[in-house]
Amino acid sequence: MARIDPELTAALGTTPAIQLPAPEPERLTLLDLVTAVSEFARSDAEVVAVVEHLIATGRVVLIGQFCGPHLLSN
């Protein structure tokens, strides 16, 4: 968990918010992720955008054959 610098918050005149630990990311195959997102998305473009966001933000970690940083590179 990130530590809040009390000198910085005093200088800014703010009170630090309670910081909760980040939830563990889901570990899914690309197929399982696309299938789950497809159930709620209104278009293929939305599926791609949501899947890319979930992977890029670390909320989902891919496992299996289609995993790794090369997946989102242009």
KEKE-3310 file (N, C-alpha, C; in steps of 0.2 Angstrom, whole numbers, plus 5000, padded with zeros to 4 digits):
npx = (5004:5002:5012:5006:5013:5015:5020:5018:5004:5000:5006:4999:4987:4977:4967:4972:4964:4956:4966:4963:4968:4973:4962:4965:4970:4960:4963:4963:4960:4962:4951:4941:4940:4936:4924:4916:4915:4909:4896:4890:4893:4889:4894:4907:4918:4917:4919:4933:4938:4935:4941:4955:4956:4955:4965:4976:4976:4978:4968:4964:4974:4981:4981:4988:4989:4988:4995:5005:5015:5016:5004:4996:5003:5007)
npy = (4994:5011:5024:5039:5055:5064:5077:5083:5082:5091:5103:5105:5107:5097:5083:5066:5054:5038:5024:5010:4993:4988:4978:4960:4956:4949:4933:4928:4919:4925:4922:4919:4932:4940:4934:4936:4950:4952:4948:4959:4971:4983:4983:4977:4985:4991:4980:4977:4989:4989:4977:4980:4991:4984:4976:4984:4992:4983:4977:4965:4950:4941:4924:4909:4905:4917:4929:4942:4957:4960:4959:4971:4980:4991)
npz = (5000:4996:5004:5012:5012:5026:5027:5015:5013:5023:5019:5008:5013:5015:5019:5020:5010:5014:5010:5001:4999:4983:4973:4970:4953:4941:4934:4918:4903:4886:4878:4887:4893:4883:4879:4891:4892:4880:4882:4887:4880:4867:4854:4843:4843:4856:4864:4861:4866:4879:4883:4880:4889:4902:4902:4901:4912:4922:4928:4924:4922:4909:4905:4898:4881:4873:4880:4888:4886:4872:4867:4867:4860:4847)
capx = (5000:5006:5012:5005:5018:5011:5022:5015:4997:5000:5008:4993:4981:4972:4967:4972:4959:4958:4968:4961:4973:4970:4960:4969:4967:4957:4967:4958:4962:4959:4945:4936:4939:4932:4917:4913:4914:4904:4889:4887:4895:4884:4897:4914:4922:4916:4922:4940:4940:4935:4946:4961:4957:4955:4972:4981:4975:4980:4963:4964:4980:4980:4985:4987:4993:4988:4997:5011:5015:5015:4997:4993:5008:5005)
capy = (5000:5017:5028:5046:5059:5069:5084:5085:5084:5097:5109:5106:5108:5092:5077:5061:5049:5031:5020:5003:4990:4986:4971:4956:4956:4943:4929:4925:4918:4930:4920:4920:4939:4942:4931:4939:4957:4952:4947:4966:4976:4984:4982:4974:4991:4992:4974:4979:4995:4987:4972:4984:4995:4980:4973:4990:4995:4978:4974:4958:4947:4936:4918:4905:4906:4924:4933:4945:4964:4961:4959:4978:4984:4992)
capz = (5000:4996:5010:5011:5015:5030:5026:5008:5014:5028:5015:5003:5017:5013:5023:5015:5010:5016:5004:5002:4995:4976:4973:4965:4946:4938:4929:4913:4896:4882:4876:4893:4894:4877:4880:4897:4890:4874:4885:4889:4875:4862:4848:4843:4845:4863:4866:4860:4870:4886:4885:4881:4896:4908:4902:4901:4919:4927:4932:4922:4919:4904:4906:4893:4875:4871:4886:4888:4884:4865:4865:4866:4857:4840)
cpx = (5005:5006:5011:5010:5014:5013:5019:5007:4996:5001:5002:4986:4975:4972:4967:4966:4961:4960:4967:4966:4969:4968:4965:4966:4965:4962:4963:4962:4959:4952:4939:4935:4934:4924:4913:4911:4909:4897:4886:4888:4890:4887:4904:4919:4922:4920:4930:4942:4940:4940:4953:4962:4958:4962:4977:4981:4977:4974:4962:4972:4978:4984:4984:4991:4994:4989:5003:5010:5014:5008:4994:4998:5006:5009)
cpy = (5006:5021:5035:5050:5064:5076:5087:5087:5090:5103:5110:5108:5103:5087:5071:5056:5042:5028:5013:4999:4988:4979:4967:4956:4949:4940:4925:4923:4924:4928:4921:4927:4942:4940:4934:4946:4957:4951:4954:4971:4976:4983:4979:4979:4992:4986:4975:4984:4993:4982:4975:4987:4990:4977:4978:4992:4990:4975:4966:4956:4941:4930:4914:4907:4913:4929:4937:4952:4965:4961:4966:4982:4985:4989)
cpz = (5000:5002:5008:5015:5019:5029:5020:5010:5019:5023:5010:5007:5016:5019:5019:5016:5012:5010:5006:4997:4988:4976:4968:4958:4945:4933:4924:4907:4892:4879:4881:4894:4889:4877:4885:4895:4884:4876:4886:4884:4870:4855:4849:4845:4853:4866:4866:4865:4877:4888:4885:4887:4902:4908:4904:4909:4924:4930:4930:4920:4915:4906:4899:4887:4873:4877:4885:4885:4877:4863:4863:4862:4849:4835)
residu = (MET:ALA:ARG:ILE:ASP:PRO:GLU:LEU:THR:ALA:ALA:LEU:GLY:THR:THR:PRO:ALA:ILE:GLN:LEU:PRO:ALA:PRO:GLU:PRO:GLU:ARG:LEU:THR:LEU:LEU:ASP:LEU:VAL:THR:ALA:VAL:SER:GLU:PHE:ALA:ARG:SER:ASP:ALA:GLU:VAL:VAL:ALA:VAL:VAL:GLU:HIS:LEU:ILE:ALA:THR:GLY:ARG:VAL:VAL:LEU:ILE:GLY:GLN:PHE:CYS:GLY:PRO:HIS:LEU:LEU:SER:ASN)
# end
